[in-house]
Amino acid sequence: MQRFFRHYDRFQVYQVKSLLDEAGIPCFVKNELVQGAIGEIPPMDSEPEVWLQDPSWAAKANQIVDAFKAEQAAISADNKNDWACRECGQISEYQFAICWQCQAPRSVVEE
């Protein structure tokens, strides 16, 4: 087993775990309920973490997370406009990465 990703924001940890699950990479979340102990244990020991069950998946997992981070950076950097879904045409607010109507993912180039 190998620690792969950690972040203070549980939502980001679960986003990464979901991406790895979709890719068929065996992983699990550790420290998901430890944040209540902040103050009793060091802050770095209380962050939720994604662990890979088999370290041989690390290269593929890194590619997936790097692509995710790049997509998030591109969306937040200059996309402050509402966007139209390529699948159904629904207009969604800029902060959403998934279409409300059909759940299709937002593409960075559709603005």
HELIX and SHEET records of a PDB file:
HELIX    1   1 ARG A   10  GLU A   22  1                                  13    
HELIX    2   2 VAL A   34  ALA A   37  5                                   4    
HELIX    3   3 PRO A   43  ASP A   45  5                                   3    
HELIX    4   4 PRO A   55  TRP A   57  5                                   3    
HELIX    5   5 ALA A   58  ASP A   78  1                                  21    
HELIX    6   6 VAL A  108  GLU A  110  5                                   3    
SHEET    1   A 3 GLN A   2  ARG A   6  0                                        
SHEET    2   A 3 GLU A  49  LEU A  52 -1                                        
SHEET    3   A 3 CYS A  27  LYS A  30 -1                                        
SHEET    1   B 2 TRP A  83  ALA A  84  0                                        
SHEET    2   B 2 ILE A  91  SER A  92 -1                                        
END                                                                             
